[in-house]
Amino acid sequence: MSSPLPPTAFDRADEQPDALFYVMPRMVVHIDRATLEALTTYYSDVLFENADVLDLMSSWVSHLPESPPLGRVAGLGMNAVELEANSRLTDRVVHDLNANPTLPYDDNSFDFVLNAVSVQYMKRPFEVFAEVARVLRPRGRSIVAMSHRCFPTKAIRAFHIPGSAERYRIVSLYHDHCGEFDGVESLDRSPEGADPLWLVVAQRCE
Ligand SMILES: C[S@@+](CC[C@H](N)C(=O)[O-])C[C@H]1O[C@@H](n2cnc3c(N)ncnc32)[C@H](O)[C@@H]1O
């Protein structure tokens, strides 16, 4: 798939296989508690009862609210121990999206695909977001949550940038490029005095 960003945008300081970096589980949270609570609040505003959810680039915690009750909660990430510890997941798969961007799910499987504080690690995002559209049901939503912290050696060059505007632009482009999303929105849900919470939300076309 062609890319509207230059190839150097996807360079990383550590180009070793991701399986090496993620071999050890990291049972940590990556952003401030208030910011995670703001993300959980956003999810509780938009998720609906029995929705089927894919937590893409998942770990030991998914930040999902207690209610509404959900249907399937699939988790895809790099570390089996982290995924096993995530009690919200109903099924789990270890899968390296940079080695293989094809999602191991059927067409039209999910109402929501979530990506929390991880989009900066994708080297093949245009392929991955075309796949996100494929596994979403019509009018299903992709929700990408970003902040400003990261593992710098694993984040692509395009995300070594200071502010929200460029991140919104890049992640909107990821969605727009496949032509399968509409209503792409950027939302700032940052709490006062805590890490920022920048969301890009897009709806799969009918
Ligand atoms: C900063 S952590 C965020 C984890 C979780 N989403 C959260 O909100 O706490 C980054 C996550 O991205 C996942 N990840 C990194 N590179 C990946 C890759 N190439 N393929 C799939 N998942 C990847 C890792 O498994 C890790 O759980």
Ligand as a Chemical Component Dictionary entry (heavy atoms), coordinates in Angstrom:
data_LIG
# 
_chem_comp.id                   LIG 
_chem_comp.type                 NON-POLYMER 
_chem_comp.pdbx_formal_charge   0 
_chem_comp.three_letter_code    LIG 
# 
loop_
_chem_comp_atom.comp_id 
_chem_comp_atom.atom_id 
_chem_comp_atom.alt_atom_id 
_chem_comp_atom.type_symbol 
_chem_comp_atom.charge 
_chem_comp_atom.model_Cartn_x 
_chem_comp_atom.model_Cartn_y 
_chem_comp_atom.model_Cartn_z 
_chem_comp_atom.pdbx_ordinal 
LIG C1  C1  C 0  2.698  1.741  25.996 1  
LIG S1  S1  S 1  2.082  0.091  25.955 2  
LIG C2  C2  C 0  0.341  0.386  26.032 3  
LIG C3  C3  C 0  -0.429 -0.812 26.422 4  
LIG C4  C4  C 0  -1.924 -0.596 26.625 5  
LIG N1  N1  N 0  -2.596 -0.311 25.367 6  
LIG C5  C5  C 0  -2.215 0.448  27.676 7  
LIG O1  O1  O 0  -3.000 1.363  27.410 8  
LIG O2  O2  O -1 -1.675 0.347  28.791 9  
LIG C6  C6  C 0  2.391  -0.360 24.260 10 
LIG C7  C7  C 0  1.747  -1.658 23.829 11 
LIG O3  O3  O 0  1.891  -1.781 22.412 12 
LIG C8  C8  C 0  2.032  -3.139 22.091 13 
LIG N2  N2  N 0  2.834  -3.227 20.872 14 
LIG C9  C9  C 0  4.008  -2.622 20.643 15 
LIG N3  N3  N 0  4.497  -2.966 19.443 16 
LIG C10 C10 C 0  3.598  -3.812 18.903 17 
LIG C11 C11 C 0  3.555  -4.540 17.686 18 
LIG N4  N4  N 0  4.557  -4.465 16.808 19 
LIG N5  N5  N 0  2.474  -5.320 17.441 20 
LIG C12 C12 C 0  1.472  -5.409 18.351 21 
LIG N6  N6  N 0  1.464  -4.752 19.525 22 
LIG C13 C13 C 0  2.523  -3.974 19.801 23 
LIG C14 C14 C 0  2.770  -3.775 23.280 24 
LIG O4  O4  O 0  2.361  -5.109 23.466 25 
LIG C15 C15 C 0  2.357  -2.900 24.446 26 
LIG O5  O5  O 0  1.372  -3.540 25.212 27 
# 
loop_
_chem_comp_bond.comp_id 
_chem_comp_bond.atom_id_1 
_chem_comp_bond.atom_id_2 
_chem_comp_bond.value_order 
_chem_comp_bond.pdbx_ordinal 
LIG C1  S1  SING 1  
LIG S1  C2  SING 2  
LIG S1  C6  SING 3  
LIG C2  C3  SING 4  
LIG C3  C4  SING 5  
LIG C4  N1  SING 6  
LIG C4  C5  SING 7  
LIG C5  O1  DOUB 8  
LIG C5  O2  SING 9  
LIG C6  C7  SING 10 
LIG C7  O3  SING 11 
LIG C7  C15 SING 12 
LIG O3  C8  SING 13 
LIG C8  N2  SING 14 
LIG C8  C14 SING 15 
LIG N2  C9  SING 16 
LIG N2  C13 SING 17 
LIG C9  N3  DOUB 18 
LIG N3  C10 SING 19 
LIG C10 C11 SING 20 
LIG C10 C13 DOUB 21 
LIG C11 N4  SING 22 
LIG C11 N5  DOUB 23 
LIG N5  C12 SING 24 
LIG C12 N6  DOUB 25 
LIG N6  C13 SING 26 
LIG C14 O4  SING 27 
LIG C14 C15 SING 28 
LIG C15 O5  SING 29 
# 
